Amino acid sequence: GWPLKSSPTSSSDRAVVIFSSIVLSLFTLGLFASIWNLPTPKTYRPPGLLSFHKSINLGVSGIDVSDNMGVSGIEYVDDDDDDINNSANDLDDELKLLHEEGMTIRDLGNNFGNSNLQAHKRYALSLIPQAKWPISIRDEDGDFEDVVHPGHRAKNHPDVIMAVPKMWIDDPVSIHQNKLMTRELAMKIGSCTVPDASGNFARGDSCPVDERTIYVAIASYRDYQCRDTVTSIFERAKHPDRIRVGVIDQIMDGEDIHCDAPHEPCADNPEQMLCKYKNQLDILQVDPLLAVGPVFARHLGHRLYRGEYYYMQSDAHVTYANNWDVDIISQQEATKNEMAVLSTYLSNVEGALDEKGDSIKKGRPIMCDTGFEEGQHNKHLRHGTQPETAPSITGMPQLHPFWSAGFSFSRGHFVVNVPYDFYQPLIFQGEEISIAVRGFSIGYDFYAPEKSVCFHHYKEGSSENVAKRKKVPKFYDHNRIYAGAGIRSMSRMLAIIHMSTGLDPSKWDHTDEGKYGIGNVKFRSPEHFYEVFGIDVENKSNEGHLCDFVDTGEMHKLFTQYLRADGMGLDYSKIVYKFTDPRPGETDDDETDDAEE
């Protein structure tokens, strides 16, 4: 055929082409905008059609364990708009691929322009499930996911499959986006007991304080006091109707007391807390032979979180004070810091409460005493016995650098952004510094409560249950099954938080390191954390007498003045500080004490 030649184009023709291009672009943008605002399909479950078990039992027989879940349920989904919603998900799919390639919101902005920043923001918001109240994992019967038990996985045993609840939000990076979370996003996480006029339970800080929900996570290993702890939580709360408790109950059937077992049959005494609030108690029962330490159990506890406004973590042998819920929320809100996490070791229950259940304790522990110790073939930071003094800062919690697993209270998004690592079986010591450094790197700040709202039953003292507590079994009683798994876990933990150098990367499991890793908030790297608080990870040493800086309130006064205007955490770009020992060569008697169990 004849060769084609381009013909001259007049200026009027060019104008038509340009105008048409503009119209087409505007139409495309309008189409995208309409897609982003399409309604999402509704899932509903007609009442009376579901059959639930009170608790979900993950059973085991020796090492060759198989899932023996006995759950059933029927789910009906309104899918009339499937075609429309499939179209609406096209852009979501594109963004998911970018996330899988490790791209952040900053990468998207650099490569695709500011409009994609807004698309990425909408994508993050779209991942937040619709808030509900009341809510329970029993509503998800038959919709759990299968996971390979991490202890057996670490030992290369044949796969031991467990069916467990799905995370409320599976990918924390998609939410915090490796940068400081926006306040707008934070306000989308957290349910209220009463919806607004449009039926929305996620009302942000417009939700009245007394209507904000609380999720309490408890990891219990064959602990006879677990049920008393749960009883105390409901009985001593001013507003128990806004509380939901999730327990990982690692017990031996026929030998141990179930955490949801009342002291009397509910038919005889229905006013018992475990009877009255049974619908607000979720139990995930795990055979004790599958127990591989608190990190794994508390990871399962995080899987029970379902969008509550506040998150609290507690040991299984704790007694609460009257009106604890109102008290701790008041303290949390007094920080004016959306990223505040109130956490500390708990005081002994002896002499802490009067006969009515009111706290009479004047002092409270503050987290500042730490040091390196050898364990799992490496050195890590372990916190010792903390000073318990009258607060030097009054009217609000006091800033301190560390976090405690025994008690933690925060906004619910802390669970979303800093989930416990699924791949750290047999980690006990080291758990707390890992969460602290990861949380710091994502934007969270740690405070000691001004007033304790609960108290711990330790194995020391003169209380009548001391002898019983000493007989409570420990998860490491059957460590032989998983011997060596903790070494790999410790290497993984230290590598993730940049606490050890020279580790051989082939010596640990790298699965989901991004998901359970550190954030990328400016001036909040692990290295900056270590520098500020005098921690030398190269030489495995730390500056002494940190409590002189923390317990006196000096840290609090110096750092809290840099709280961001929107309340989204302290701005460490303005905090220029490097702690050094103010009393080198001196030794305090209590600095060598171990933390109590």
C-alpha positions as CSV (number, residue, x, y, z in Angstrom):
1,G,0.0,0.0,0.0
2,W,0.9,3.6,-0.2
3,P,3.0,5.1,2.6
4,L,1.0,7.3,4.9
5,K,2.0,10.9,5.4
6,S,1.1,13.3,8.1
7,S,-0.8,16.3,6.8
8,P,-0.4,19.9,8.0
9,T,-2.6,20.7,11.0
10,S,-4.2,24.2,11.3
11,S,-4.2,26.2,14.6
12,S,-7.9,25.7,14.8
13,D,-7.5,21.9,14.5
14,R,-4.9,21.9,17.3
15,A,-7.2,23.9,19.5
16,V,-10.0,21.3,19.0
17,V,-7.6,18.5,19.9
18,I,-6.4,20.3,23.1
19,F,-10.0,21.1,24.1
20,S,-11.1,17.5,23.6
21,S,-8.1,16.3,25.6
22,I,-9.1,18.6,28.5
23,V,-12.7,17.4,28.4
24,L,-11.6,13.8,28.3
25,S,-9.3,14.3,31.3
26,L,-12.0,16.0,33.3
27,F,-14.4,13.1,32.5
28,T,-11.7,10.6,33.6
29,L,-11.1,12.4,36.9
30,G,-14.9,12.6,37.5
31,L,-15.2,8.9,36.9
32,F,-12.4,8.2,39.4
33,A,-14.0,10.4,41.9
34,S,-17.3,8.7,41.5
35,I,-15.7,5.3,41.9
36,W,-14.0,6.3,45.1
37,N,-17.4,7.3,46.6
38,L,-19.4,4.2,45.6
39,P,-21.1,2.5,48.5
40,T,-19.6,-0.7,49.8
41,P,-21.5,-3.9,49.9
42,K,-23.2,-4.7,53.2
43,T,-22.7,-8.0,55.1
44,Y,-25.6,-9.0,57.3
45,R,-26.4,-12.1,59.3
46,P,-30.1,-12.8,59.9
47,P,-30.6,-13.4,63.6
48,G,-31.2,-16.9,64.7
49,L,-29.4,-18.6,61.8
50,L,-25.9,-18.9,63.5
51,S,-24.8,-21.6,65.8
52,F,-21.9,-20.6,68.1
53,H,-19.6,-22.3,70.6
54,K,-19.0,-20.3,73.8
55,S,-15.3,-20.7,73.4
56,I,-13.1,-21.9,70.6
57,N,-10.7,-24.7,71.3
58,L,-7.4,-25.2,69.6
59,G,-6.7,-28.8,70.5
60,V,-3.5,-30.9,70.3
61,S,-2.4,-34.4,71.0
62,G,1.3,-34.6,71.5
63,I,3.3,-33.0,68.7
64,D,1.3,-34.5,65.9
65,V,-1.5,-32.0,66.3
66,S,-4.3,-31.3,63.9
67,D,-7.0,-28.6,64.0
68,N,-10.1,-29.8,65.8
69,M,-12.2,-26.7,65.5
70,G,-15.9,-27.2,66.0
71,V,-17.5,-24.1,64.7
72,S,-20.4,-23.5,62.3
73,G,-22.2,-20.5,60.9
74,I,-24.1,-19.1,58.0
75,E,-23.3,-15.8,56.4
76,Y,-25.5,-13.9,53.9
77,V,-23.9,-11.2,51.7
78,D,-25.9,-8.6,49.7
79,D,-24.0,-8.8,46.4
80,D,-26.4,-7.1,44.0
81,D,-23.9,-4.5,43.3
82,D,-20.9,-6.9,42.6
83,D,-20.2,-5.5,39.2
84,I,-20.1,-1.9,40.4
85,N,-18.0,-2.8,43.4
86,N,-15.6,-4.8,41.3
87,S,-15.0,-1.7,39.2
88,A,-14.6,0.4,42.3
89,N,-11.9,-2.0,43.5
90,D,-9.7,-1.6,40.3
91,L,-7.7,1.3,41.8
92,D,-7.5,-0.5,45.1
93,D,-5.9,-3.4,43.3
94,E,-3.4,-1.1,41.7
95,L,-2.5,0.4,45.1
96,K,-2.3,-3.1,46.7
97,L,0.3,-4.1,44.1
98,L,2.3,-1.0,44.9
99,H,2.2,-1.8,48.6
100,E,3.4,-5.4,47.8
101,E,6.3,-3.8,46.0
102,G,7.2,-1.9,49.1
103,M,6.2,1.5,47.9
104,T,5.2,4.1,50.5
105,I,3.0,7.1,50.3
106,R,6.1,9.2,49.7
107,D,7.2,7.0,46.8
108,L,3.7,7.3,45.3
109,G,4.0,11.1,45.5
110,N,7.4,11.2,43.9
111,N,6.4,8.9,41.0
112,F,2.8,9.7,40.3
113,G,2.0,13.2,41.6
114,N,0.0,14.6,44.4
115,S,-3.4,13.3,43.2
116,N,-2.1,9.8,44.0
117,L,-1.3,10.9,47.5
118,Q,-5.0,11.5,48.0
119,A,-5.8,8.2,46.4
120,H,-3.3,6.4,48.7
121,K,-4.9,8.2,51.7
122,R,-8.4,7.0,50.6
123,Y,-7.0,3.5,50.1
124,A,-5.7,3.5,53.8
125,L,-9.1,4.7,55.0
126,S,-10.9,2.1,53.0
127,L,-9.0,-0.7,54.8
128,I,-10.5,0.3,58.2
129,P,-13.5,-2.0,58.8
130,Q,-16.8,-0.5,59.8
131,A,-17.0,0.0,63.5
132,K,-19.6,-2.0,65.4
133,W,-20.8,-2.4,69.0
134,P,-21.4,-4.8,70.6
135,I,-19.1,-7.1,68.7
136,S,-17.5,-10.6,69.2
137,I,-15.3,-13.0,67.4
138,R,-18.3,-15.4,67.7
139,D,-19.8,-13.2,64.9
140,E,-17.0,-14.6,62.7
141,D,-17.7,-18.2,63.4
142,G,-16.4,-20.2,60.3
143,D,-14.4,-17.2,59.0
144,F,-11.1,-17.8,60.8
145,E,-7.8,-18.3,58.9
146,D,-5.3,-21.2,59.1
147,V,-1.8,-20.4,60.3
148,V,1.2,-22.7,60.8
149,H,2.2,-22.8,64.5
150,P,5.4,-20.7,64.8
151,G,7.1,-23.0,67.3
152,H,6.8,-26.1,65.2
153,R,7.6,-24.0,62.1
154,A,10.9,-22.8,63.7
155,K,11.8,-26.4,64.5
156,N,11.0,-27.6,61.0
157,H,8.4,-30.0,62.4
158,P,5.5,-31.1,60.2
159,D,3.1,-28.2,59.9
160,V,0.8,-27.8,62.8
161,I,-2.2,-25.9,61.6
162,M,-4.2,-23.6,63.9
163,A,-7.4,-21.8,62.9
164,V,-7.4,-18.4,64.5
165,P,-9.3,-15.1,64.1
166,K,-8.1,-12.8,61.4
167,M,-6.5,-9.5,62.3
168,W,-9.0,-6.6,62.3
169,I,-6.6,-4.9,59.9
170,D,-4.0,-7.4,58.5
171,D,-1.3,-5.0,57.3
172,P,-0.2,-2.3,59.7
173,V,2.0,-0.7,57.1
174,S,-1.0,0.1,54.9
175,I,-2.3,2.2,57.9
176,H,0.7,4.0,59.3
177,Q,2.3,4.1,55.8
178,N,5.8,4.2,57.3
179,K,5.3,7.7,58.4
180,L,3.4,9.5,61.2
181,M,-0.2,8.6,61.1
182,T,-2.6,11.5,60.4
183,R,-5.1,12.6,63.0
184,E,-7.8,12.1,60.5
185,L,-6.9,8.5,60.1
186,A,-6.6,8.0,63.9
187,M,-10.1,9.3,64.4
188,K,-11.4,6.6,62.1
189,I,-10.2,3.9,64.5
190,G,-12.2,3.4,67.7
191,S,-15.9,2.5,68.4
192,C,-18.5,4.2,70.5
193,T,-21.2,2.3,72.3
194,V,-23.8,4.6,70.7
195,P,-23.7,5.6,67.0
196,D,-24.2,9.0,65.6
197,A,-27.4,10.1,63.8
198,S,-26.2,8.3,60.6
199,G,-25.5,5.0,62.4
200,N,-21.7,5.4,62.5
201,F,-20.1,3.9,65.6
202,A,-16.6,5.4,64.7
203,R,-17.2,8.9,66.0
204,G,-13.6,9.9,66.8
205,D,-13.1,12.3,69.6
206,S,-16.7,13.5,69.3
207,C,-17.7,10.3,71.1
208,P,-18.5,11.1,74.7
209,V,-15.8,9.8,77.0
210,D,-18.1,7.6,78.9
211,E,-19.3,5.9,75.7
212,R,-15.9,5.0,74.4
213,T,-15.3,1.3,74.2
214,I,-12.4,-0.6,75.8
215,Y,-10.8,-3.9,74.6
216,V,-8.9,-5.7,77.3
217,A,-6.4,-8.4,76.2
218,I,-5.3,-11.1,78.6
219,A,-2.8,-13.9,77.9
220,S,-3.2,-16.6,80.5
221,Y,-1.2,-19.8,80.9
222,R,-2.9,-22.3,83.2
223,D,-3.7,-19.5,85.7
224,Y,-6.3,-20.2,88.3
225,Q,-6.7,-16.5,88.9
226,C,-7.7,-15.6,85.4
227,R,-11.4,-15.8,86.1
228,D,-11.0,-13.5,89.1
229,T,-9.1,-11.0,87.0
230,V,-11.9,-10.9,84.5
231,T,-14.5,-10.6,87.3
232,S,-12.6,-7.7,88.7
233,I,-12.5,-5.9,85.4
234,F,-16.2,-5.9,85.0
235,E,-17.1,-5.6,88.6
236,R,-14.9,-2.6,89.4
237,A,-15.6,-0.7,86.2
238,K,-18.0,2.3,86.3
239,H,-19.3,1.5,82.8
240,P,-18.9,-2.2,82.3
241,D,-21.2,-2.2,79.3
242,R,-18.5,-0.5,77.2
243,I,-15.9,-3.2,78.0
244,R,-15.0,-6.3,76.0
245,V,-12.4,-8.8,77.3
246,G,-10.4,-11.2,75.1
247,V,-8.6,-14.0,76.8
248,I,-6.0,-16.4,75.3
249,D,-6.7,-19.3,77.7
250,Q,-3.9,-21.8,77.5
251,I,-5.2,-24.6,79.7
252,M,-5.3,-28.3,80.1
253,D,-8.9,-29.6,80.0
254,G,-9.8,-31.6,83.1
255,E,-6.9,-30.1,85.1
256,D,-7.2,-26.3,84.9
257,I,-9.9,-23.8,85.6
258,H,-11.3,-22.1,82.5
259,C,-11.1,-18.3,82.5
260,D,-14.8,-18.0,81.8
261,A,-15.9,-20.5,84.5
262,P,-17.9,-18.8,87.2
263,H,-17.5,-19.9,90.8
264,E,-21.2,-21.0,90.9
265,P,-23.5,-22.1,88.0
266,C,-25.1,-19.2,86.3
267,A,-28.5,-20.7,86.9
268,D,-27.9,-20.5,90.6
269,N,-26.3,-17.0,90.6
270,P,-26.8,-15.2,87.3
271,E,-25.5,-11.9,88.8
272,Q,-21.9,-13.2,88.7
273,M,-19.8,-11.0,86.4
274,L,-18.9,-14.0,84.2
275,C,-22.6,-14.7,83.8
276,K,-23.8,-11.2,83.5
277,Y,-21.2,-10.1,80.9
278,K,-20.6,-13.4,79.2
279,N,-21.4,-11.9,75.8
280,Q,-18.6,-9.3,76.3
281,L,-16.0,-12.0,76.9
282,D,-14.3,-13.8,74.1
283,I,-12.2,-16.9,74.9
284,L,-9.7,-18.4,72.5
285,Q,-8.7,-21.7,74.2
286,V,-5.3,-23.1,73.3
287,D,-3.8,-26.4,74.4
288,P,-0.8,-25.7,76.7
289,L,1.4,-27.9,74.5
290,L,1.1,-25.2,71.9
291,A,2.2,-22.4,74.3
292,V,5.5,-20.9,73.2
293,G,5.7,-17.8,75.3
294,P,3.9,-14.5,75.9
295,V,4.7,-13.0,72.5
296,F,2.8,-15.6,70.7
297,A,-0.1,-15.6,73.2
298,R,-0.4,-11.8,73.1
299,H,-0.2,-11.9,69.3
300,L,-3.3,-14.0,69.4
301,G,-4.8,-11.5,71.8
302,H,-4.2,-8.8,69.3
303,R,-6.2,-10.9,66.8
304,L,-9.2,-10.6,69.0
305,Y,-9.2,-6.8,68.8
306,R,-12.2,-5.5,66.8
307,G,-11.9,-1.7,66.6
308,E,-12.5,-0.6,70.1
309,Y,-11.6,3.0,71.0
310,Y,-9.1,2.0,73.7
311,Y,-6.8,-1.0,74.1
312,M,-5.6,-2.3,77.4
313,Q,-3.3,-5.2,78.1
314,S,-3.2,-6.9,81.5
315,D,-1.7,-10.0,83.1
316,A,-4.0,-12.8,84.2
317,H,-3.5,-12.4,87.9
318,V,-4.5,-8.8,88.6
319,T,-7.1,-7.0,90.8
320,Y,-8.6,-3.7,89.6
321,A,-9.6,-0.7,91.7
322,N,-13.1,0.8,91.7
323,N,-13.9,3.0,88.7
324,W,-10.7,2.0,87.0
325,D,-12.1,2.6,83.5
326,V,-13.0,6.3,84.2
327,D,-9.7,6.8,86.0
328,I,-7.4,5.5,83.3
329,I,-9.2,7.2,80.5
330,S,-9.0,10.5,82.4
331,Q,-5.3,10.0,82.7
332,Q,-4.9,9.1,79.1
333,E,-6.8,12.2,77.9
334,A,-4.8,14.4,80.3
335,T,-1.7,13.8,78.2
336,K,-3.5,15.5,75.2
337,N,-1.4,13.1,73.1
338,E,-3.2,10.9,70.7
339,M,-0.1,8.7,70.6
340,A,0.3,8.3,74.3
341,V,0.7,4.8,75.7
342,L,0.3,4.4,79.5
343,S,2.4,1.5,80.6
344,T,4.3,0.4,83.7
345,Y,5.1,-2.6,85.9
346,L,2.3,-3.1,88.5
347,S,2.6,-2.6,92.2
348,N,1.9,-5.5,94.5
349,V,-1.7,-5.9,95.5
350,E,-0.9,-6.3,99.2
351,G,-1.9,-3.1,100.9
352,A,-3.0,-1.4,97.7
353,L,-6.8,-1.6,98.1
354,D,-9.1,-0.9,100.9
355,E,-12.0,-3.3,101.7
356,K,-14.3,-1.5,99.4
357,G,-11.9,-1.8,96.4
358,D,-10.7,1.8,96.4
359,S,-7.0,2.3,95.8
360,I,-5.0,3.6,98.8
361,K,-1.6,3.4,97.0
362,K,0.3,6.8,96.9
363,G,3.3,5.8,94.8
364,R,3.5,4.1,91.4
365,P,6.3,2.5,89.4
366,I,8.0,4.3,86.6
367,M,10.1,2.6,83.8
368,C,13.7,3.8,83.8
369,D,16.0,1.1,85.1
370,T,17.4,-1.2,82.4
371,G,20.5,-3.0,81.4
372,F,21.9,-5.6,79.0
373,E,21.7,-9.3,79.9
374,E,22.7,-12.5,78.2
375,G,20.0,-14.8,76.9
376,Q,19.1,-16.9,73.9
377,H,22.8,-16.7,72.8
378,N,22.8,-12.9,72.6
379,K,22.5,-9.8,74.7
380,H,19.3,-7.7,75.0
381,L,17.9,-5.0,77.2
382,R,16.0,-6.3,80.2
383,H,14.3,-4.0,82.7
384,G,14.9,-4.5,86.3
385,T,12.8,-3.6,89.4
386,Q,11.6,-0.1,88.8
387,P,11.5,2.8,91.4
388,E,8.1,3.1,93.0
389,T,7.7,6.7,94.2
390,A,5.2,9.5,94.5
391,P,4.9,11.1,91.1
392,S,7.1,14.2,90.6
393,I,4.7,15.3,87.8
394,T,1.1,15.7,89.0
395,G,-2.2,16.2,87.1
396,M,-1.2,13.9,84.3
397,P,0.9,10.7,83.5
398,Q,4.6,11.2,83.5
399,L,6.7,10.6,80.4
400,H,9.2,7.7,80.5
401,P,11.2,5.9,77.8
402,F,10.0,2.2,78.1
403,W,7.0,0.0,77.9
404,S,5.7,-2.9,80.0
405,A,3.8,-6.0,78.9
406,G,2.1,-6.3,82.3
407,F,0.0,-3.2,81.9
408,S,-0.6,-1.1,78.8
409,F,-3.4,1.4,78.0
410,S,-3.6,3.3,74.7
411,R,-5.8,4.2,71.8
412,G,-6.9,1.2,69.8
413,H,-4.8,2.1,66.8
414,F,-1.7,1.0,68.9
415,V,-2.7,-2.6,68.3
416,V,-3.2,-1.9,64.6
417,N,0.2,-0.2,64.1
418,V,2.3,-2.3,66.5
419,P,1.0,-5.9,66.5
420,Y,2.9,-8.5,68.3
421,D,5.3,-10.5,66.1
422,F,3.8,-13.9,65.1
423,Y,7.3,-15.3,64.4
424,Q,9.0,-14.9,67.8
425,P,8.2,-18.1,69.7
426,L,9.9,-18.6,73.1
427,I,10.7,-14.9,73.6
428,F,10.1,-13.8,77.2
429,Q,12.8,-11.3,78.1
430,G,13.2,-8.9,75.2
431,E,9.5,-8.6,74.5
432,E,9.2,-5.2,76.1
433,I,12.1,-3.4,74.5
434,S,11.0,-4.7,71.1
435,I,7.5,-3.2,71.4
436,A,8.9,0.0,72.9
437,V,11.4,0.6,70.0
438,R,8.9,-0.4,67.3
439,G,6.2,1.8,68.9
440,F,8.6,4.8,69.2
441,S,9.6,4.4,65.5
442,I,5.9,4.6,64.5
443,G,5.2,7.7,66.6
444,Y,4.1,6.5,70.0
445,D,5.2,8.0,73.4
446,F,5.2,6.1,76.7
447,Y,4.0,7.4,80.0
448,A,3.7,6.1,83.6
449,P,0.2,6.5,85.0
450,E,0.0,9.0,87.8
451,K,-2.2,6.6,89.7
452,S,-2.3,2.8,89.5
453,V,-5.7,1.4,88.6
454,C,-4.8,-2.3,89.1
455,F,-2.4,-4.4,91.1
456,H,-0.5,-7.5,90.6
457,H,-0.5,-10.8,92.6
458,Y,3.2,-11.6,92.8
459,K,4.8,-14.7,94.1
460,E,6.3,-12.9,97.1
461,G,4.8,-11.5,100.3
462,S,2.4,-12.8,102.9
463,S,-0.9,-13.1,101.0
464,E,-2.7,-16.4,101.2
465,N,-2.3,-17.2,97.5
466,V,1.5,-17.0,97.4
467,A,1.9,-20.7,97.8
468,K,-0.7,-21.3,95.0
469,R,1.1,-18.8,92.7
470,K,4.4,-20.6,93.0
471,K,2.6,-23.8,91.8
472,V,1.2,-22.3,88.7
473,P,2.8,-24.1,85.7
474,K,5.1,-22.1,83.3
475,F,5.0,-22.3,79.5
476,Y,8.7,-23.3,79.4
477,D,7.9,-26.5,81.3
478,H,7.8,-28.2,77.9
479,N,10.6,-26.2,76.2
480,R,12.2,-29.5,75.0
481,I,9.6,-29.6,72.2
482,Y,10.8,-26.3,70.8
483,A,14.4,-26.4,71.9
484,G,16.5,-23.9,70.0
485,A,13.5,-22.0,68.5
486,G,14.1,-19.1,70.9
487,I,17.6,-18.5,69.5
488,R,16.3,-17.8,66.1
489,S,13.5,-15.7,67.6
490,M,16.0,-13.6,69.6
491,S,18.1,-13.0,66.5
492,R,15.0,-11.8,64.6
493,M,13.9,-9.5,67.3
494,L,17.3,-7.9,67.8
495,A,17.7,-7.5,64.0
496,I,14.3,-5.8,63.6
497,I,15.0,-3.2,66.3
498,H,18.6,-2.7,65.2
499,M,19.9,-3.8,68.6
500,S,22.6,-6.1,67.4
501,T,25.1,-6.0,64.6
502,G,27.0,-8.7,62.8
503,L,24.2,-11.2,63.0
504,D,24.0,-13.8,60.2
505,P,20.8,-13.1,58.3
506,S,20.4,-16.8,57.5
507,K,19.9,-17.6,61.2
508,W,16.3,-16.4,61.5
509,D,13.0,-16.3,59.8
510,H,12.5,-13.2,57.7
511,T,8.7,-13.7,57.1
512,D,6.6,-10.5,57.4
513,E,9.5,-8.5,58.8
514,G,7.9,-5.4,57.4
515,K,4.6,-6.2,59.0
516,Y,6.1,-6.6,62.4
517,G,9.0,-4.2,61.9
518,I,9.9,-0.6,62.7
519,G,8.3,2.5,61.3
520,N,10.0,5.3,59.4
521,V,8.8,8.5,61.2
522,K,11.5,11.2,61.0
523,F,13.8,11.4,64.0
524,R,12.3,8.3,65.5
525,S,14.6,5.6,64.2
526,P,15.9,2.9,66.7
527,E,19.3,4.6,66.5
528,H,17.8,7.9,67.6
529,F,16.0,6.2,70.5
530,Y,19.3,4.5,71.6
531,E,21.2,7.8,71.3
532,V,18.6,9.8,73.3
533,F,18.5,7.4,76.2
534,G,22.2,6.4,76.4
535,I,22.1,2.9,75.0
536,D,25.2,1.6,73.2
537,V,24.1,-1.4,71.1
538,E,27.6,-1.9,69.7
539,N,29.2,-2.5,73.0
540,K,26.0,-3.8,74.7
541,S,26.1,-1.2,77.5
542,N,24.1,1.7,78.6
543,E,24.6,4.9,80.6
544,G,23.7,4.4,84.3
545,H,21.3,6.3,86.5
546,L,18.7,7.0,83.8
547,C,16.2,7.2,86.6
548,D,17.8,10.5,87.7
549,F,16.6,11.9,84.4
550,V,13.2,10.2,84.2
551,D,11.9,9.7,87.8
552,T,12.6,13.3,88.7
553,G,10.4,14.6,85.9
554,E,13.3,16.2,84.0
555,M,12.6,14.1,80.9
556,H,8.9,15.0,81.1
557,K,9.4,18.7,81.4
558,L,12.1,18.8,78.7
559,F,10.3,16.7,76.1
560,T,6.6,17.3,76.5
561,Q,6.9,20.9,75.4
562,Y,7.4,19.6,71.9
563,L,4.0,17.9,71.6
564,R,2.7,18.5,68.1
565,A,0.0,21.1,67.8
566,D,-2.4,18.4,66.5
567,G,-1.6,16.1,69.4
568,M,0.0,13.4,67.2
569,G,3.0,12.7,69.4
570,L,6.2,14.4,70.4
571,D,8.2,16.0,67.7
572,Y,11.7,14.5,68.1
573,S,13.1,16.7,65.4
574,K,13.1,19.4,68.1
575,I,14.4,17.2,70.9
576,V,18.2,17.5,70.9
577,Y,19.3,15.4,73.8
578,K,21.7,12.6,74.6
579,F,21.6,11.1,78.1
580,T,24.9,10.5,79.9
581,D,25.4,9.1,83.4
582,P,25.2,12.0,85.9
583,R,26.9,9.9,88.6
584,P,29.5,7.7,86.8
585,G,31.1,5.1,89.0
586,E,28.3,5.0,91.6
587,T,26.1,2.0,92.0
588,D,22.5,1.9,93.4
589,D,21.5,-1.2,95.3
590,D,18.2,-1.6,93.4
591,E,19.8,-1.3,89.9
592,T,20.9,-4.9,89.9
593,D,17.5,-6.4,91.0
594,D,15.6,-8.5,88.5
595,A,12.1,-7.6,87.5
596,E,9.5,-9.7,89.4
597,E,7.3,-12.1,87.6
